[in-house]
Amino acid sequence: MSVTNVEQGSPLTLPHVRIQPTKGLLDLDLAALWHYRELIFILVWRDVTVRYKQTLLGVAWAMFQPVATMLIFTAVFSVMGKIPSDGFPYPVFLYAGLLPWFYVSQSLSRGGTSLVGEAPLISKVYFPRLILPLSATIAPLVDLVLAFIAFLGLMAWFGILPTWQILFLPLFAGLAATITLAAGLWISALYVKYRDVGHILPVFIQLWMFVSPILYPVSKVPESWRTLYALNPVVSVIQGFRWALIPGFEVDFTIFLPSLCVVFLVLVGGLIYFRSMERTFADVI
């Protein structure tokens, strides 16, 4: 933009910023994400503080929910249902599976509704829209850490000491975050256009829980079905958490290959679809 200075008669060039969509579907514009990194921190901090503001137990809810679920499920499925746990104490076996699952379910719920929930912000201010599902994936990690502290108390109760394998726990937590980000990209973008997604999402999360080895061991799945079963990426996350946290827990690491392939395809496809829809978010939302 150029403006003429009337008094001096010389042109005065003013700085301006042009905002336009990028052409590449896989152009993530990482420089912009880094430039807006403080916004990611603000959104994560806001989600964490708002979640426990004006609550009786505060952050203790992050521990209470998985512990209460573990106690109820243990009574129903272990005491009454007699479901095996590969020779390990069922509460420890169950909680090790609930740890990543509560993170996946929470981050998927927040990430799937992150765009619609921030409609006023999207329609008024420019920022990389990818920040919203990304921050929704990061925020529940705080709950995961608090729930893990409660799990350490459960292990002490049963006299179980962690081994060196616990060092791999961040790797499996990162895999869980990648899974939820990949799914969140699809769901959040679809939710902008189709509001039915908001009704389907809770049902989808509930069904996903029962087709994942949380309440039962993978050994209960028939051999002929295990390759197909391994296409569920949460299977690798749960098995990885149990392998890292429970001494002596054995895992067939060949099940990780189908899961990783699915995660890669869903993530790349989600990025492409999200980028293709990003330029219309402000108009449709």
C-alpha atoms as one frame of an Amber mdcrd trajectory, in Angstrom:
protein
   0.000   0.000   0.000   1.306   3.465  -0.788   0.085   6.863   0.458   1.101
  10.280  -0.726   2.219  12.773   1.907   0.336  15.982   1.069   2.613  18.364
   2.996   5.947  17.132   1.717   4.742  15.796  -1.623   6.769  12.602  -1.260
   5.337   9.087  -1.304   5.116   7.405   2.081   5.183   3.613   2.086   3.275
   1.991   4.916   3.932  -1.602   6.076   1.149  -4.028   5.362   0.531  -7.749
   5.801  -1.142  -9.891   3.191  -2.986 -12.927   4.539  -3.737 -15.570   1.944
  -4.098 -19.352   1.932  -1.093 -21.428   0.958  -1.293 -23.532  -2.156   0.217
 -26.794  -0.918  -2.094 -29.147   0.946   0.822 -30.459   3.000   2.374 -27.032
   3.564   2.034 -26.914   7.343   3.628 -23.458   7.588   5.750 -24.493  10.559
   7.216 -20.991  10.726   3.747 -19.607  11.487   3.158 -22.286  14.109   6.409
 -21.299  15.796   5.504 -17.622  15.532   2.195 -18.312  17.327   3.718 -20.664
  19.897   2.629 -18.376  22.734  -0.973 -18.791  21.597  -0.591 -22.563  21.934
   0.658 -22.112  25.494  -2.200 -19.708  26.326  -4.853 -22.080  24.973  -3.369
 -25.059  26.824  -3.109 -23.091  30.073  -6.665 -21.816  29.679  -8.047 -25.329
  29.108  -6.232 -26.696  32.160  -7.267 -23.869  34.517 -10.884 -23.663  33.311
 -11.320 -27.422  33.651 -10.631 -27.368  37.399 -11.740 -23.857  38.291 -14.375
 -23.680  41.046 -14.282 -27.435  41.647 -14.267 -29.078  45.054 -11.393 -31.475
  44.359  -9.499 -29.361  41.825  -6.795 -31.237  39.931  -7.524 -34.294  42.099
 -10.342 -35.031  39.625  -7.641 -36.168  37.190  -6.769 -38.896  39.713 -10.266
 -39.593  41.016 -11.841 -40.419  37.652  -9.479 -43.235  36.580  -9.234 -44.604
  40.129 -13.031 -44.710  40.527 -13.405 -46.278  37.068 -10.758 -48.864  37.937
 -12.561 -49.838  41.148 -15.951 -50.203  39.437 -14.604 -52.106  36.436 -12.572
 -54.384  38.701 -15.702 -55.283  40.685 -17.777 -55.905  37.549 -15.351 -57.528
  35.134 -12.830 -59.230  37.434 -14.724 -60.165  40.604 -18.058 -60.967  38.938
 -17.065 -61.452  35.300 -13.870 -63.428  36.029 -12.044 -61.814  33.093  -8.348
 -62.849  33.126  -5.452 -60.407  33.198  -2.524 -62.536  31.972  -1.546 -63.427
  35.543  -1.151 -59.868  36.804  -3.288 -58.135  39.455  -6.378 -57.016  37.594
  -6.463 -53.485  39.111  -2.881 -52.860  37.921  -3.576 -54.454  34.529  -6.751
 -52.404  34.097  -5.344 -49.080  35.293  -2.346 -49.391  32.965  -4.849 -49.594
  30.099  -7.066 -46.811  31.423  -4.115 -44.405  31.648  -3.681 -43.933  27.892
  -7.364 -44.439  27.169  -8.519 -41.536  29.344  -5.961 -39.354  27.604  -7.095
 -40.482  24.138 -10.794 -40.024  24.926 -10.337 -36.582  26.514  -8.053 -35.181
  23.824 -10.271 -36.588  21.068 -13.366 -35.015  22.621 -11.649 -31.644  22.978
  -9.850 -31.796  19.650 -12.953 -32.836  17.728 -14.896 -29.808  18.963 -11.962
 -27.372  19.093 -12.845 -25.454  15.912 -16.576 -25.080  16.572 -15.888 -24.215
  20.199 -13.616 -21.368  19.127 -15.952 -20.042  16.404 -15.825 -16.371  17.615
 -12.023 -16.464  17.628 -11.777 -18.039  14.165 -14.180 -15.569  12.584 -12.392
 -12.481  13.960  -8.670 -13.162  14.231  -6.153 -14.810  11.935  -3.884 -17.537
  13.261  -2.942 -21.007  11.974  -6.090 -23.067  12.572  -3.980 -26.140  13.212
  -3.174 -24.600  16.596  -6.644 -25.449  17.950  -6.611 -29.260  17.562  -2.915
 -29.223  18.485  -3.493 -27.400  21.785  -6.488 -29.658  22.512  -4.139 -32.632
  22.146  -1.505 -31.182  24.473  -3.739 -30.014  27.349  -4.911 -33.503  28.524
  -1.266 -34.529  28.999  -1.501 -32.755  32.358  -4.276 -35.147  33.408  -2.189
 -38.066  32.147   0.710 -37.082  34.388  -1.560 -36.728  37.439  -3.255 -40.062
  36.745   0.191 -41.642  36.405   1.084 -40.436  39.908  -1.988 -42.256  41.224
  -0.869 -45.370  39.325   2.487 -45.283  41.120   0.555 -45.434  44.391  -1.397
 -48.447  43.094   1.838 -50.201  42.153   3.224 -49.545  45.632   0.037 -51.016
  47.137   0.638 -54.285  45.253   4.383 -54.215  45.928   5.333 -53.761  42.262
   8.436 -51.779  41.380   8.909 -50.259  37.914  11.822 -51.382  35.773  14.010
 -49.679  33.141  11.189 -50.169  30.646   9.383 -47.207  32.185  11.847 -44.994
  30.308   9.919 -45.827  27.110   6.665 -44.471  28.529   7.045 -40.994  26.922
   7.451 -42.727  23.554   4.079 -44.462  23.884   2.503 -41.270  25.234   3.776
 -39.507  22.109   2.198 -42.232  19.977  -1.108 -41.682  21.782  -0.856 -37.938
  21.137  -0.147 -38.554  17.449  -3.175 -40.844  17.182  -5.534 -38.329  18.755
  -4.130 -35.454  16.710  -4.591 -37.462  13.508  -8.185 -38.339  14.381  -8.845
 -34.841  15.746  -7.878 -33.229  12.439 -10.525 -35.242  10.604 -13.231 -34.856
  13.243 -12.741 -31.130  13.894 -12.801 -30.277  10.184 -15.854 -32.469   9.564
 -17.638 -30.981  12.588 -17.424 -27.497  11.065 -19.442 -28.638   8.071 -21.545
 -31.436   9.547 -22.870 -30.810  13.049 -24.031 -34.437  13.260 -20.423 -35.218
  14.174 -21.053 -33.727  17.622 -23.719 -36.377  18.265 -21.710 -39.235  16.790
 -18.415 -38.472  18.551 -19.377 -39.628  22.103 -20.842 -42.867  20.712 -17.735
 -43.436  18.597 -15.437 -42.943  21.605 -17.480 -45.345  23.727 -17.448 -48.052
  21.057 -13.729 -47.524  20.477 -13.123 -48.284  24.141 -14.741 -51.712  23.959
 -12.839 -52.733  20.812  -9.553 -51.861  22.559  -7.815 -54.224  25.049  -8.566
 -52.188  28.152 -10.863 -54.527  30.056  -9.429 -57.739  28.640  -6.027 -58.971
  27.422  -5.097 -59.318  23.758  -4.701 -63.052  24.391  -8.513 -63.296  24.497
  -8.686 -62.185  20.853  -8.664 -65.202  18.491  -5.399 -65.707  16.610  -7.122
 -65.374  13.236  -8.432 -61.928  14.189  -5.302 -60.406  15.737  -3.845 -58.920
  12.555  -7.123 -57.168  11.856  -7.409 -56.252  15.528  -3.945 -54.651  15.418
  -5.230 -52.120  12.869  -6.745 -50.374  15.881  -3.845 -48.029  16.783  -4.927
 -47.805  20.428  -4.009 -51.489  20.794  -0.321 -50.643  20.394  -0.566 -47.735
  22.831  -2.230 -49.795  25.562   0.115 -52.739  25.090   3.063 -50.353  25.104
   1.930 -48.725  28.351   1.499 -52.112  30.027   4.884 -53.305  28.794   6.551
 -50.141  30.132   4.746 -50.111  33.492   4.167 -53.750  34.499   7.311 -55.844
  35.086   7.148 -59.136  33.228   4.390 -58.080  30.839   5.125 -59.530  27.398
   4.164 -57.854  24.134   4.239 -59.084  20.557   5.782 -56.020  18.945   4.721
 -57.179  15.484   1.280 -55.738  16.246   2.841 -52.266  16.189   3.496 -52.299
  12.440  -0.177 -52.312  11.316  -1.001 -49.673  13.938   1.813 -47.366  12.858
   0.778 -47.692   9.208  -2.796 -46.729  10.107  -1.621 -43.763  12.192   0.583
 -42.519   9.348  -2.200 -42.768   6.768  -4.788 -41.127   9.026  -2.377 -38.325
   9.983  -1.352 -37.508   6.414  -4.941 -37.754   5.200  -6.103 -35.602   8.107
  -3.521 -32.912   7.350  -4.537 -32.855   3.684  -8.251 -32.658   4.464  -7.752
 -30.072   7.225  -5.656 -27.852   4.947  -8.165 -28.147   2.101 -11.014 -27.075
   4.396  -9.070 -24.466   6.398  -9.747 -21.562   4.044 -13.533 -22.015   4.480
 -13.648 -22.391   8.279 -14.358 -18.720   9.008 -17.199 -18.617   6.450 -18.898
 -21.920   7.317 -18.493 -21.971  11.071
